[in-house]
């Protein structure tokens, strides 16, 4: 499939949104030196095509939550339907079918470190067609989450990046959410650029009150905005999750180095039988092989590498992907 937005201006708009997902079209246009109508038209075209969307994402760490990655092995005829059920749950994110469609990979949030109390895990353990469930708690994220990834992140020059990049979020301990905050976040998970009047209708607050609350949530780091891009629209046909085992003394260095690789969309240190989990997106199978052999193959501290090809993404950080019909 050919990329949807191959023009330089489109890529600049996407980069701008990665820096500030709620930046107005007028602000982006001023930085790029074009009209705000041009920015709005191109953004809406990409959004309507399914190429990208902006979503609001709660920051688990700032909310006193833990993030677990689950590998759910199923019998072949059950994986697709079970993945659909998992994707529709409010406590899951990044739900994908992997490994020839026999494995589901997803993340789930828990209060504190207690995975056993997560309702999803209890249900999975009682599902007959689930062969095994392996869980890995995210200990440190080097790339992904609030640290956004964008293939082509050098599209804007340093001056333009400085104009759009927001200040680093403050950190004063866990953030407590009100019921209205939860409503706001649920709406932003569907459309991160929902207007303040729209959000106000849900909460009963005035648009100005909603704006102040959203800005406060962002300033404290409880909420960040991500740009979800379907990799195939960028011409990236080979996606995989890498499960990496490394020497304990080298985990930090390897994690930080992998986070600089343009092919990598996320990388985290985890508990469990592996040291690091990473997501990669390459142009084709040859590109994936080259990355594994020429980049990771040179890291002697990596003791074992398992590659799980991604077959289908059902859900990202926000709501279900458009067109998902299982």
C-alpha positions as CSV (number, residue, x, y, z in Angstrom):
1,X,0.0,0.0,0.0
2,X,1.3,3.4,-0.9
3,X,1.7,6.0,1.9
4,X,-1.2,8.3,2.2
5,X,0.8,11.4,3.2
6,X,4.0,11.4,1.2
7,X,4.2,15.2,0.8
8,X,6.6,17.1,2.9
9,X,4.0,19.4,4.3
10,X,1.8,16.5,5.5
11,X,4.8,15.0,7.4
12,X,5.5,18.4,9.0
13,X,1.9,18.6,10.2
14,X,2.1,15.1,11.7
15,X,5.4,16.0,13.4
16,X,3.9,19.2,14.8
17,X,1.0,17.1,16.3
18,X,3.5,14.8,17.9
19,X,4.9,17.8,19.7
20,X,1.5,19.1,20.7
21,X,-1.5,17.1,19.8
22,X,-3.9,19.9,20.7
23,X,-2.0,22.7,19.0
24,X,-4.5,24.8,17.0
25,X,-4.3,24.7,13.2
26,X,-3.5,28.5,13.4
27,X,-0.5,27.8,15.6
28,X,0.8,25.0,13.4
29,X,0.2,27.0,10.3
30,X,2.2,29.9,11.8
31,X,5.2,27.7,12.6
32,X,5.1,26.0,9.1
33,X,4.5,29.2,7.2
34,X,1.2,28.2,5.5
35,X,-2.5,29.1,6.0
36,X,-4.5,27.5,8.8
37,X,-7.0,26.4,6.2
38,X,-4.3,24.4,4.4
39,X,-3.3,22.7,7.7
40,X,-6.9,21.9,8.6
41,X,-7.7,20.5,5.2
42,X,-4.7,18.2,5.1
43,X,-5.2,17.0,8.7
44,X,-8.8,16.2,8.0
45,X,-7.9,14.3,4.9
46,X,-5.4,12.2,6.7
47,X,-7.8,11.6,9.6
48,X,-10.7,10.7,7.3
49,X,-8.5,8.2,5.4
50,X,-7.7,6.4,8.7
51,X,-4.0,7.3,8.4
52,X,-3.8,8.9,11.8
53,X,-5.7,10.2,14.8
54,X,-4.8,12.2,17.9
55,X,-5.8,10.6,21.2
56,X,-5.5,11.6,24.9
57,X,-3.8,9.0,27.0
58,X,-3.7,8.8,30.9
59,X,-0.2,8.5,32.2
60,X,-0.2,5.4,34.4
61,X,2.8,6.3,36.5
62,X,1.4,9.7,37.4
63,X,-2.0,8.1,38.4
64,X,-0.3,5.5,40.6
65,X,-0.9,2.6,38.2
66,X,1.2,-0.1,36.8
67,X,1.3,-1.2,33.1
68,X,1.5,-4.9,32.3
69,X,2.2,-6.5,28.9
70,X,0.3,-9.7,28.3
71,X,1.1,-12.5,25.8
72,X,-2.0,-14.6,25.4
73,X,-1.5,-17.9,23.6
74,X,-4.8,-19.3,22.1
75,X,-5.9,-22.2,20.0
76,X,-6.0,-20.9,16.4
77,X,-9.7,-20.7,15.9
78,X,-10.2,-18.6,19.1
79,X,-7.6,-15.8,18.9
80,X,-9.4,-13.4,16.5
81,X,-12.7,-13.4,18.4
82,X,-11.0,-13.2,21.8
83,X,-8.8,-10.4,20.7
84,X,-12.0,-8.5,19.7
85,X,-13.4,-9.0,23.2
86,X,-10.2,-7.8,24.8
87,X,-10.0,-4.8,22.5
88,X,-13.4,-3.6,23.6
89,X,-12.5,-3.5,27.3
90,X,-11.8,-0.2,28.9
91,X,-8.8,-1.4,30.8
92,X,-6.8,-2.6,27.7
93,X,-4.6,-0.8,25.1
94,X,-2.4,-1.8,22.2
95,X,-4.3,-5.0,21.4
96,X,-2.8,-6.9,18.4
97,X,-2.8,-10.3,16.9
98,X,0.7,-11.7,16.4
99,X,2.6,-14.9,15.5
100,X,0.4,-16.1,12.7
101,X,-2.8,-15.2,14.5
102,X,-2.3,-17.6,17.5
103,X,-1.1,-15.0,20.0
104,X,-2.7,-11.8,21.4
105,X,-0.4,-9.1,22.7
106,X,-1.9,-6.3,24.8
107,X,-1.3,-4.0,27.8
108,X,-3.5,-3.7,30.9
109,X,-3.3,-1.2,33.7
110,X,-3.6,-2.1,37.4
111,X,-3.7,-0.2,40.6
112,X,-0.3,-0.7,42.1
113,X,1.6,-3.9,41.3
114,X,-1.2,-6.4,41.8
115,X,-1.9,-8.1,38.5
116,X,-3.9,-10.8,40.2
117,X,-6.6,-8.3,40.9
118,X,-7.1,-7.3,37.3
119,X,-10.5,-8.6,36.1
120,X,-9.1,-9.4,32.6
121,X,-6.5,-11.8,33.9
122,X,-9.0,-13.7,36.0
123,X,-11.3,-14.1,33.0
124,X,-8.4,-15.3,30.8
125,X,-7.3,-17.9,33.2
126,X,-10.9,-19.3,33.1
127,X,-11.2,-19.2,29.3
128,X,-11.0,-22.8,27.9
129,X,-9.3,-21.9,24.6
130,X,-6.5,-19.9,26.2
131,X,-3.4,-22.0,26.2
132,X,-1.2,-19.7,28.3
133,X,-0.9,-16.2,29.7
134,X,2.5,-14.6,30.2
135,X,2.7,-11.3,32.0
136,X,5.5,-8.7,32.1
137,X,5.3,-5.6,34.2
138,X,6.8,-2.4,32.6
139,X,9.5,-1.2,34.9
140,X,10.9,1.6,32.8
141,X,9.9,3.0,29.4
142,X,12.7,4.4,27.2
143,X,10.5,5.2,24.2
144,X,6.7,5.2,23.9
145,X,3.9,6.5,26.1
146,X,4.5,10.1,27.0
147,X,7.8,9.9,25.0
148,X,6.4,9.9,21.5
149,X,7.7,8.2,18.4
150,X,7.4,9.5,14.9
151,X,9.2,8.0,11.9
152,X,10.5,11.2,10.4
153,X,10.9,13.1,13.6
154,X,13.6,15.3,12.0
155,X,11.0,16.8,9.6
156,X,10.8,20.1,11.5
157,X,13.9,22.1,12.2
158,X,15.1,22.8,15.7
159,X,13.5,26.3,15.8
160,X,10.1,24.9,14.7
161,X,10.4,22.1,17.3
162,X,11.1,24.7,20.1
163,X,8.1,26.7,19.1
164,X,5.7,23.7,19.4
165,X,7.2,21.6,22.2
166,X,5.5,22.0,25.5
167,X,7.3,22.4,28.8
168,X,8.2,19.3,30.8
169,X,5.3,18.2,33.0
170,X,5.6,18.9,36.7
171,X,5.9,16.0,39.2
172,X,4.5,16.3,42.7
173,X,3.3,12.8,43.5
174,X,0.3,10.9,42.2
175,X,-2.6,12.9,40.7
176,X,-6.1,12.4,41.9
177,X,-8.9,12.4,39.2
178,X,-12.4,13.7,39.7
179,X,-15.4,12.0,38.0
180,X,-15.4,14.8,35.5
181,X,-11.7,14.3,34.8
182,X,-12.5,10.6,34.0
183,X,-15.2,11.7,31.6
184,X,-12.9,14.2,29.9
185,X,-10.2,11.5,29.5
186,X,-12.7,9.0,28.1
187,X,-13.8,11.4,25.4
188,X,-10.2,12.5,24.6
189,X,-9.3,8.8,24.2
190,X,-11.6,8.8,21.2
191,X,-10.8,12.2,19.8
192,X,-7.8,14.0,21.4
193,X,-8.8,17.2,19.5
194,X,-12.4,17.3,20.8
195,X,-13.3,20.9,21.4
196,X,-13.7,22.4,24.8
197,X,-17.5,23.0,24.3
198,X,-17.9,19.3,23.4
199,X,-16.1,18.3,26.6
200,X,-18.1,20.8,28.6
201,X,-21.4,19.2,27.5
202,X,-20.2,15.9,29.0
203,X,-19.1,17.3,32.3
204,X,-21.5,20.2,32.9
205,X,-18.5,22.5,33.1
206,X,-18.1,25.6,31.1
207,X,-15.6,25.4,28.1
208,X,-13.2,27.7,30.0
209,X,-13.3,25.4,33.1
210,X,-12.7,22.4,30.9
211,X,-9.8,24.1,29.2
212,X,-8.2,24.9,32.6
213,X,-8.7,21.3,33.8
214,X,-7.2,19.8,30.6
215,X,-4.2,22.2,30.8
216,X,-3.7,21.3,34.5
217,X,-3.8,17.5,33.7
218,X,-1.2,18.0,31.1
219,X,1.0,20.2,33.3
220,X,1.0,17.6,36.0
221,X,1.8,14.8,33.5
222,X,-1.5,12.9,34.2
223,X,-2.5,13.3,30.6
224,X,-0.6,13.4,27.4
225,X,-1.5,13.3,23.7
226,X,-0.3,10.8,21.2
227,X,-0.6,10.6,17.4
228,X,-1.6,7.0,16.4
229,X,-0.4,6.3,12.8
230,X,-1.2,3.1,11.0
231,X,2.3,2.0,9.9
232,X,1.1,0.7,6.5
233,X,0.1,4.3,5.6
234,X,3.7,5.2,6.0
235,X,4.8,2.3,3.7
236,X,5.9,0.2,6.7
237,X,4.8,-3.3,5.9
238,X,6.7,-5.4,8.5
239,X,5.8,-4.8,12.2
240,X,7.0,-7.0,15.0
241,X,7.3,-7.2,18.8
242,X,10.8,-8.1,20.0
243,X,11.2,-10.0,23.3
244,X,14.8,-9.5,24.3
245,X,16.8,-11.1,27.1
246,X,20.0,-9.4,28.0
247,X,22.6,-9.3,30.8
248,X,21.2,-7.4,33.8
249,X,24.2,-5.0,33.8
250,X,23.5,-4.1,30.2
251,X,19.7,-3.6,30.2
252,X,19.8,0.2,30.8
253,X,22.4,0.8,28.1
254,X,20.6,-1.4,25.5
255,X,17.2,0.1,26.3
256,X,18.5,3.6,25.8
257,X,20.4,2.7,22.6
258,X,17.4,0.9,21.0
259,X,15.3,3.9,21.8
260,X,17.4,5.9,19.4
261,X,16.8,3.6,16.4
262,X,14.3,5.0,13.9
263,X,12.7,1.6,13.3
264,X,11.6,1.3,17.0
265,X,8.2,2.6,18.1
266,X,8.5,1.7,21.8
267,X,11.0,-0.1,24.1
268,X,10.6,-0.9,27.8
269,X,12.4,-2.8,30.5
270,X,10.2,-5.4,32.1
271,X,9.9,-8.1,34.7
272,X,9.6,-11.8,33.8
273,X,11.6,-14.0,31.5
274,X,12.7,-11.2,29.2
275,X,14.6,-8.0,30.0
276,X,13.2,-5.7,27.3
277,X,10.2,-5.5,25.0
278,X,10.4,-3.4,21.8
279,X,8.1,-2.7,18.9
280,X,9.6,-2.2,15.4
281,X,8.2,-1.2,12.1
282,X,10.2,-1.7,8.9
283,X,9.5,-1.2,5.2
284,X,9.5,-4.9,4.4
285,X,10.7,-8.3,5.6
286,X,14.2,-7.6,4.3
287,X,14.3,-4.4,6.4
288,X,13.2,-6.3,9.5
289,X,15.9,-8.9,8.9
290,X,18.5,-6.2,8.4
291,X,17.5,-4.5,11.6
292,X,17.7,-7.7,13.6
293,X,21.0,-8.9,12.1
294,X,22.9,-5.6,11.5
295,X,21.7,-3.5,14.4
296,X,20.7,-5.8,17.2
297,X,23.1,-8.6,16.1
298,X,26.0,-6.3,17.0
299,X,24.9,-6.1,20.7
300,X,26.9,-8.8,22.4
301,X,25.0,-8.4,25.6
302,X,21.8,-9.6,24.0
303,X,21.5,-13.2,25.0
304,X,18.2,-14.2,23.3
305,X,15.9,-12.5,20.8
306,X,12.4,-13.7,19.9
307,X,10.5,-12.0,17.1
308,X,6.7,-12.0,17.0
309,X,5.4,-10.6,13.7
310,X,2.3,-8.4,14.1
311,X,-0.6,-9.6,12.0
312,X,-3.3,-7.0,12.9
313,X,-3.7,-4.1,15.3
314,X,-7.1,-3.8,16.8
315,X,-6.6,-1.1,19.3
316,X,-4.0,1.5,20.1
317,X,-3.6,3.8,23.1
318,X,-7.1,5.1,22.7
319,X,-10.3,3.5,21.4
320,X,-10.8,0.8,18.8
321,X,-9.3,1.5,15.4
322,X,-11.8,2.6,12.7
323,X,-12.9,-0.3,10.5
324,X,-12.4,-2.9,13.2
325,X,-15.4,-5.3,12.8
326,X,-14.7,-8.5,14.7
